[in-house]
Amino acid sequence: MTHPARSFESFKPQAQSFFNTTKKYNLFISIFFFCILFKLSTFFLSIYLSIMLILSSKQRSLQPAHFYNLYSLYSYVKNFKPYKCEKKEVLNLMIINLYGGVNDVIAEIILKQCLFINSLNKHKSISLLINSPGGSVTSGLKIKDIMDYVDLSCNTVCLALAASMGAFLLASGSKNSRFGLNNSRIMIHQPLGGLFGDVSTVEIQANEILYYKLLLTGYLSDFCSKNFEEVLTDTDRDFFMSSAQAINYGVIDKILK
């Protein structure tokens, strides 16, 4: 009968060879699974980044020249502020901005924001921040009509300049809720327009401009609590005012200091 110790010694080289082979296979298997996991992670990351870019492209115009590598792309997505942040700001502060010229695009944005805030049924007022040189009369009247339609009091604030339709919208705010800053400038005047075409067409266009002139003058006389004739005379030319002068005229009520 063979001695047990001698039998183990004879088996030891085979066992050692088996264990070495197993270690090599384990290493290959680990590398294989690591590669699979890496591929899967990069695949899902690319899907995530693609979805975020699709969503972000609805709010901002993408500039492909900025995306030189994956890191810069990741940084862009990480630092991007989606639309829900802007909506959250509207929900919390109830602030609507009127910056730049008054036109149909701005009027449509303000209309949607007013309707959205009004649909919440939990807020009583909104603040319209104005820094505008004026613009389209019809677009300005559209903004005024929607502010009158919603069940909200409208606080208007002139940040730097409120001229023409900007001054009209500033004066159309709720009483005792129309404000200006120390160095704000306010300007009112009659509607501007260019006429061209045959005599009949020019006459029609002139009557339309006269209609808007009388309409806006009537509104301003009501907003400022002044006589119609006085406002009609003052708006015959550009009438500039400081915030203090605008208080005396009745365009605003207070100066924010």
C-alpha positions, 0 to 999 in steps of 0.5 A: 500500500502506497504511503498517503504523503507520497501519493499527495506529493505525486498529485501536487504538480497536477493540482498546481497546474490546474489552479494556474490554468483556472487563474488564467481563465478567471482573469480572462473572464473578468476582463471579458465581463469588464469590457461588456460592462464598460460597453453597456455603461457607455451605451446607456450614457450616450442614450442619456446624453442624446435624450438630454440634448433633444430636450435641451434643443427645444429651449436653446440652439445647440452649437456643435463646435462646442462639443469637441469631446465627450467631456465638454458634451457632458459639461454642457448637459450637466450645466444646462437649465431646462425649461422647468427651472424657468417655469419654477421661477414663474411659479415662485416669483410671478414675474413676466419680462418685457425686454426689447421691442413690443412685437407679436412674438413678445406679446404671444409669450406674455399672453401664454405666461399670463394664462398659465399663471391665471390657471393656477388659481392661487396667485393674486398678482403678477409683475411686468418688468419693462425695459422697452423702446416701444413697438407695435401698437396692436401687439401692445394692445394685445398685452393690455387686453390679456392683462385685463382679462386675467383675474390678476392685479398687474404690477408694472415696473420700469427698469431703464426705459419705457417709451411709446408702447412701453410707457403705455403698458407701464401706465396700464398697470394696477393703480398704486402698483406702477413703479419706476427706478431712480434713473428710469426714463419714460416717454409718451408720444403719438403713434408712428406710421408710414403711408404709401399707395394710391390716394384712397389707400393712404386715406384709409391708412391715415384714418386707421392711424388717427383711430389708434391715436385717439384710442391710445390718448383716451387710455392714457388720459384714463390711466393718468387721470388727466384731460383728454386734450392735455394728453393729446397736446403732450403726445403730439411730440416725444414727451420725455419724463424722469421717474419723479416727473412721471409720478406728477404726470400720473404714469407711475405711482412710486419710485423704487429705491 
